[in-house]
Amino acid sequence: MADSFDAVVIGGGPGGYNAAIRLGQLGLTAACIDKRGRFGGTCLNIGCIPSKALLFASERFEEAKKDFGKLGITAEVGLDLGVLMQHKDKIVGELTKGVAFLFKKNKVEGIVGEGRITAPGQIEVRAPDGSVRTIAAKNIIIATGSDVMPLAGVTIDEERIVSSTGALSLKSVPKRLLVVGAGVIGLELGSVWRRLGSEVTVVEFLGRITPGLDGEVSKAFQRILAKQGFTFHLSTKVTGVEKKGDVLAVTVEPAAGGAPQTLETDVMLVAIGRRPYTEDLGLEAVGVARDTKGRVITDPHFKTNVPGIWAIGDCREGPMLAHKAEDEAVACAEHIAGRAGHVNVDAIPSVVYTAPEVAVVGKTEEELKAAGIAYKVGKFPFSANGRAKTILATDGFVKILAEAATDKVLGVHIIGPEAGNLIAEATLAMEFGASSEDIARTCHAHPTLTEAVRQAAMAVEGWTMQS
């Protein structure tokens, strides 16, 4: 094993392993350090991938229970939670092995241990057995990701009071699940367990769910989730939790102050966000600057204030998304190799993998109004889409925001079936500076869900074919 590299990445998540692989492809010697023991980071091991496996399985379970009869299909449906969890674990195992294969293929050394920068160009790695290895690197990429945001006064035990990690591995379906936080993670995992049989209550400090979404989409999303069985307590904060036998007594009160009340639940999921993981990396010792949120400060090319040290992904500014980290990984590696690398921050999509899905790219109406930008709106409901009707998925709509003066697409917001796939067309359009007319005049196959995107684009200029 070499002890000197052109570049060493600290962190083996989507940002870290993609950076290391791209460095290897560009002919540089590279290593990737991760303390977990399995590469792939939070996303692959205890985040994006296992949660999507559970979302898919739970959606099929509910579909079989509720929708098969509408199609003339009769079936007796039962749940084997153990098999469902095996499905999840199998996928995770296969994908982590895939990362190891790509490391080998591209001559990247994967190193298991805790990495710490001890000097510019020098890293110490403490292995699980306690041994220490010193590594020299011309370049160091910090790709340490993020961690669960704790809730003051609440201790997470990952059994009854759980983070997203524990919520992915519950041993039984709780009768009642209380979710603290109405963001993406809370609503996705709440959806999993609601479909499997839990009564789900969501407590949110703010006055709306999914605060980063376009306001109109957020309101429609809440109505749909409430119709599915979610109960929401908005503008409400959790002030404490007490274990009383098999029951958790959760004390809540109005966010603005007021009389407390107690909500009883069997399991509580804390999902109030994530924070950058930048502690205990030796950043202070070498003078790497961080902002007030603990994020590593970089320039647009991912350089920190210390020459030879770079940062990508959740540990720097921007949305905490795996695909954003992956794009930054490639761009950063290419800069290190002396090539051009770029990430268009205005064309990074985001998806909520509930049913229906919610997908967005670009600006919201609220952001455009705040910036004083004149815009036009085109909308089209899935209830008027032939394909959506055939698959019994007519909730939601597509909304396109275009600049009034130029017709340039500034934002696209979709709530509906396959929104996570449909948003790709909008992202590509924005990447190339397309107008709503460009989308409207592009032929789309019929009957498909993608026609809803086209119809929304047509609606910007008022020539949609909606009855």
C-alpha positions in Angstrom: 0.0 0.0 0.0 1.3 3.4 -1.0 1.7 6.1 1.7 1.8 9.0 -0.8 -0.9 10.0 -3.2 -1.8 12.8 -5.6 -5.1 13.1 -3.8 -6.8 11.6 -0.7 -10.5 11.9 0.0 -11.8 11.9 3.6 -15.3 10.4 3.4 -16.6 7.5 1.4 -20.1 8.7 0.5 -21.4 9.7 -2.9 -19.2 12.7 -3.0 -16.1 10.9 -1.7 -16.2 7.7 -3.7 -17.1 9.5 -6.9 -14.2 11.9 -6.4 -11.7 9.1 -5.8 -12.9 7.1 -8.8 -12.8 10.2 -11.1 -9.3 10.9 -9.9 -8.3 7.4 -10.8 -9.9 7.7 -14.2 -7.9 10.9 -14.8 -4.6 9.0 -14.1 -3.9 10.4 -10.6 -3.0 8.2 -7.6 -5.9 8.3 -5.2 -7.2 6.9 -1.9 -10.5 7.2 -0.1 -10.7 7.0 3.7 -14.0 6.1 5.5 -14.5 4.9 9.1 -17.8 3.0 8.5 -16.2 -0.2 7.2 -18.4 -0.2 4.1 -18.0 2.5 1.5 -21.1 4.4 0.2 -21.6 6.8 3.1 -24.9 7.6 4.8 -26.7 7.6 1.4 -26.0 4.0 0.4 -25.8 2.4 3.9 -28.5 4.2 6.0 -30.1 6.8 3.8 -31.1 7.2 0.2 -30.9 3.6 -0.9 -32.4 1.6 2.0 -35.2 4.2 2.4 -36.1 3.9 -1.3 -36.2 0.1 -1.0 -38.7 0.4 1.9 -40.7 3.1 0.1 -41.0 0.9 -3.0 -42.0 -2.2 -1.0 -44.5 -0.4 1.2 -46.1 1.3 -1.8 -46.6 -2.0 -3.5 -48.1 -3.4 -0.3 -50.6 -0.6 -0.1 -51.3 -0.7 -3.8 -52.1 -4.4 -3.5 -54.4 -3.8 -0.5 -56.3 -0.8 -1.9 -56.0 -0.6 -5.7 -56.0 -4.2 -7.0 -59.7 -4.5 -6.5 -60.3 -1.5 -8.8 -58.6 -3.4 -11.6 -60.5 -6.6 -11.1 -57.6 -8.3 -9.3 -58.4 -10.2 -6.1 -55.6 -11.1 -3.7 -55.0 -11.8 0.0 -52.2 -9.5 1.1 -50.0 -10.0 4.1 -46.8 -8.5 5.4 -43.5 -10.3 6.3 -41.5 -7.4 7.7 -38.4 -9.6 8.0 -38.4 -10.4 4.3 -38.9 -6.8 3.5 -35.9 -5.8 5.5 -33.9 -8.6 3.8 -34.8 -7.0 0.5 -33.4 -3.7 1.7 -30.2 -5.1 3.2 -29.5 -7.2 0.0 -29.6 -4.1 -2.2 -27.3 -2.2 0.2 -24.9 -5.0 0.2 -24.8 -5.3 -3.6 -24.2 -1.6 -4.1 -21.4 -1.3 -1.4 -19.6 -4.2 -3.2 -20.1 -2.3 -6.4 -18.2 0.7 -4.9 -15.3 -1.6 -3.9 -15.2 -3.1 -7.4 -15.0 0.4 -8.9 -12.1 1.3 -6.6 -10.2 -1.8 -7.7 -11.0 -1.1 -11.4 -9.7 2.5 -11.2 -6.7 1.8 -8.9 -8.2 3.6 -5.9 -7.1 2.5 -2.5 -10.0 2.2 0.0 -8.8 2.8 3.5 -11.0 2.0 6.5 -10.4 4.2 9.5 -10.8 7.7 10.9 -8.9 10.3 8.9 -7.5 13.5 10.5 -5.5 16.2 8.8 -2.4 16.8 10.9 -0.6 19.2 8.6 -1.1 20.6 5.1 -0.6 17.5 2.8 -0.6 15.0 5.7 -3.3 12.8 7.1 -3.3 10.3 10.0 -5.7 7.4 9.7 -6.6 5.5 12.9 -7.8 2.0 12.0 -10.5 0.1 13.9 -7.7 -1.9 15.6 -6.1 1.3 16.9 -3.1 1.3 14.6 -2.2 4.6 13.0 -1.0 5.2 9.5 0.4 8.5 8.2 -0.4 9.4 4.6 1.0 12.2 2.4 -1.2 13.8 -0.2 -0.7 16.6 -2.6 -4.4 17.3 -2.4 -6.9 16.5 0.3 -10.7 16.5 -0.4 -13.0 16.8 2.6 -16.2 14.8 1.8 -17.4 13.9 5.2 -21.0 14.6 4.6 -23.6 15.3 7.3 -25.1 13.8 10.4 -28.5 13.8 12.1 -29.5 17.1 13.8 -30.2 16.4 17.4 -33.3 17.6 19.2 -32.6 19.4 22.4 -33.6 17.5 25.5 -34.2 14.3 23.6 -31.9 11.2 23.7 -32.1 9.0 20.6 -31.8 5.3 21.5 -32.5 4.0 17.9 -35.2 1.7 19.3 -38.1 3.7 20.5 -36.8 7.2 19.9 -35.1 6.9 16.6 -33.3 8.9 13.9 -33.6 8.1 10.3 -31.1 5.3 10.9 -33.3 3.5 13.5 -36.5 4.2 11.4 -35.0 2.1 8.6 -34.7 -1.0 10.9 -37.7 -1.1 13.2 -38.3 -4.7 14.3 -42.1 -4.4 14.1 -44.7 -2.0 12.7 -45.5 0.5 15.5 -49.2 1.2 16.1 -48.4 4.9 16.5 -45.5 6.8 15.0 -44.8 10.4 15.9 -42.5 12.2 13.5 -40.7 15.4 14.6 -40.1 17.4 11.5 -42.1 17.8 8.3 -39.2 17.8 5.9 -38.2 15.2 3.2 -36.8 12.6 5.6 -39.7 12.7 8.0 -42.4 12.5 5.4 -40.7 9.7 3.4 -40.2 7.5 6.4 -43.5 8.4 7.8 -45.0 7.3 4.5 -43.3 3.9 4.8 -44.7 3.1 8.2 -48.1 4.6 7.5 -48.5 2.3 4.5 -47.4 -0.7 6.6 -50.1 0.1 9.3 -48.9 2.9 11.6 -51.0 5.9 12.7 -48.6 8.7 11.8 -48.6 12.1 13.5 -46.2 14.9 12.3 -45.1 17.7 14.6 -43.5 20.7 12.7 -42.1 23.9 14.3 -42.9 26.0 11.2 -46.3 26.8 9.9 -46.1 24.6 6.8 -44.6 21.3 5.7 -41.6 21.1 3.4 -40.6 24.7 3.9 -38.2 24.7 0.9 -40.9 23.9 -1.6 -43.0 26.2 -3.7 -45.9 27.3 -1.5 -48.6 26.1 -3.8 -47.0 22.7 -4.1 -46.5 22.5 -0.3 -50.2 23.2 0.4 -51.3 20.6 -2.2 -48.8 18.1 -0.7 -50.1 18.5 2.8 -53.7 18.0 1.6 -52.8 14.8 -0.2 -50.9 13.4 2.8 -53.7 14.3 5.2 -56.1 12.5 2.9 -53.8 9.5 3.1 -54.0 9.5 6.9 -51.3 11.8 8.2 -52.1 14.1 11.1 -50.3 17.4 11.3 -49.5 19.7 14.2 -47.9 22.7 12.6 -46.3 25.7 14.4 -45.7 23.3 17.2 -42.5 22.3 19.1 -41.5 19.3 21.1 -40.4 20.2 24.6 -39.8 16.8 26.1 -40.5 13.1 26.0 -41.0 10.6 28.8 -41.0 6.8 28.7 -44.0 5.4 30.5 -43.9 1.7 30.1 -44.5 0.9 26.5 -45.7 4.4 25.7 -43.8 7.6 24.9 -45.5 10.7 26.4 -44.3 13.6 24.1 -44.9 17.1 25.4 -45.6 19.7 22.7 -46.6 23.3 22.8 -47.3 26.1 20.3 -44.0 27.4 18.7 -45.0 30.9 19.7 -45.7 29.9 23.2 -48.8 28.6 24.9 -50.3 25.8 26.9 -48.5 22.4 26.5 -50.2 19.2 25.7 -49.2 15.5 25.6 -49.2 13.3 22.6 -48.8 9.5 23.2 -46.9 7.4 20.7 -45.1 4.0 20.5 -42.1 5.3 18.4 -40.8 8.8 17.9 -38.8 9.7 14.8 -36.6 12.8 15.1 -36.1 14.2 11.6 -35.5 17.9 12.1 -32.6 18.1 9.5 -29.0 17.3 9.2 -25.8 19.2 10.1 -22.4 19.1 8.4 -19.9 16.6 9.8 -16.8 18.6 10.2 -15.6 18.0 13.7 -12.5 16.1 14.7 -10.9 16.4 11.3 -8.0 18.6 12.3 -9.4 21.5 10.4 -8.6 24.0 13.1 -5.0 22.9 13.3 -4.4 23.6 9.6 -6.6 26.7 9.5 -9.4 25.6 7.3 -12.2 28.2 7.6 -15.8 27.2 8.4 -19.0 29.2 8.6 -21.4 29.7 11.5 -23.2 26.5 10.6 -19.9 24.4 10.7 -19.7 24.1 6.9 -16.3 24.2 5.2 -16.0 27.5 3.3 -14.9 27.1 -0.3 -14.7 29.1 -3.5 -16.9 28.1 -6.5 -14.1 25.6 -7.5 -14.3 23.8 -4.1 -11.0 25.2 -2.9 -10.7 26.1 0.8 -8.6 28.9 2.1 -5.7 26.4 2.6 -3.9 25.5 -0.6 -4.3 21.8 -1.5 -7.4 21.3 0.7 -10.8 21.1 -1.0 -14.3 20.3 0.1 -17.5 18.9 -1.6 -20.9 17.7 -0.7 -22.9 18.2 2.5 -20.0 19.6 4.4 -20.0 22.7 2.3 -22.7 25.1 1.3 -25.7 24.2 -0.8 -28.5 21.6 -0.6 -27.6 18.3 1.2 -28.3 16.0 -1.8 -26.3 13.0 -2.9 -26.4 13.9 -6.6 -25.2 17.4 -5.8 -22.2 15.8 -4.0 -21.6 13.5 -7.0 -21.5 16.4 -9.4 -19.2 18.4 -7.1 -17.0 15.3 -6.8 -16.4 15.1 -10.5 -15.8 18.8 -11.0 -13.4 19.0 -8.0 -11.4 16.0 -9.3 -11.2 17.6 -12.7 -9.9 20.8 -11.2 -7.2 18.9 -9.3 -6.2 17.2 -12.6 -5.9 20.6 -14.3 -9.1 20.3 -16.3 -12.3 22.4 -16.3 -15.1 21.4 -13.9 -18.4 23.1 -13.2 -21.6 22.5 -11.4 -24.7 24.6 -12.3 -26.2 25.3 -8.8 -29.4 26.6 -10.5 -30.1 23.2 -12.1 -29.9 20.8 -9.2 -33.2 18.8 -8.8 -34.6 17.7 -5.5 -37.1 14.9 -5.0 -39.4 13.7 -2.2 -40.0 10.0 -2.8 -43.5 9.8 -1.3 -46.6 8.7 -3.3 -47.2 10.9 -5.1 -43.6 12.1 -5.5 -42.6 15.7 -5.4 -39.8 17.0 -7.6 -38.4 20.5 -8.1 -35.7 22.3 -9.9 -34.9 26.0 -10.0 -36.8 28.9 -8.3 -40.1 28.9 -6.5 -42.7 31.6 -6.9 -41.8 33.0 -3.5 -38.1 33.3 -4.5 -39.0 35.0 -7.8 -41.3 37.5 -6.1 -38.6 38.3 -3.4 -36.1 38.9 -6.2 -38.5 41.2 -8.1 -38.4 39.0 -11.2 -41.4 39.1 -13.5 -42.6 35.6 -14.5 -45.3 33.6 -16.1 -46.9 30.4 -14.8 -48.1 27.4 -16.7 -49.8 24.5 -14.9 -51.3 21.2 -15.9 -53.1 18.6 -13.6 -52.4 14.9 -13.7 -56.2 14.4 -13.5 -56.3 15.5 -17.2 -53.4 13.2 -18.2 -54.5 10.0 -19.9 -51.6 7.9 -18.7 -52.1 9.0 -15.1 -55.8 8.0 -15.3 -54.8 4.5 -16.5 -52.5 3.9 -13.6 -54.8 5.4 -10.9 -52.5 8.2 -10.1 -54.2 11.5 -10.8 -53.2 13.5 -7.7 -51.0 16.6 -8.4 -49.9 18.8 -11.2 -46.9 20.2 -13.1 -46.1 23.9 -12.7 -43.6 25.8 -14.9 -42.3 29.2 -14.1 -40.8 31.2 -17.0 -39.2 34.6 -17.2 -41.8 37.1 -18.5 -39.4 38.9 -20.8 -37.5 36.0 -22.3 -39.6 32.9 -21.6 -36.5 31.2 -20.1 -37.5 28.4 -17.7 -36.7 29.5 -14.2 -38.3 26.8 -12.1 -40.3 23.6 -12.5 -42.4 22.0 -9.7 -44.1 18.6 -10.0 -46.3 16.8 -7.6 -47.5 13.6 -9.0 -46.6 10.1 -10.3 -43.0 9.5 -11.3 -42.2 13.2 -10.5 -38.6 12.2 -9.8 -38.1 10.9 -13.3 -40.2 13.7 -15.0 -38.0 16.4 -13.4 -35.0 15.2 -15.5 -36.4 16.8 -18.7 -36.9 20.1 -16.9 -33.4 20.0 -15.4 -31.9 19.4 -18.9 -34.0 22.2 -20.3 -32.7 24.6 -17.6 -29.1 23.4 -18.0 -29.3 24.5 -21.6 -31.2 27.7 -21.0 -34.4 26.5 -22.7 -37.6 28.5 -22.9 -41.0 27.1 -22.0 -41.8 27.2 -25.8 -38.8 24.9 -26.4 -40.5 22.3 -24.2 -44.0 23.0 -25.6 -42.9 22.4 -29.2 -40.9 19.2 -28.4 -42.9 16.1 -29.4 -43.7 13.8 -26.4 -44.9 10.2 -26.7 -48.5 9.5 -26.1 -49.9 8.4 -23.7 -47.2 9.2 -21.2 -46.9 11.1 -17.9 -44.3 13.3 -19.7 -47.1 14.9 -21.7 -48.1 16.7 -18.5 -44.8 18.5 -18.5 -45.3 19.5 -22.1 -48.9 20.7 -21.4 -47.7 22.8 -18.5 -45.2 24.4 -20.8 -47.9 25.0 -23.4 -50.0 26.6 -20.6 -47.4 29.3 -20.0 -48.5 30.9 -23.3 -52.1 29.7 -22.9 -52.4 27.0 -25.6 -52.6 23.9 -23.5 -55.0 21.2 -24.6 -56.8 20.9 -21.3 -60.6 20.4 -21.3 
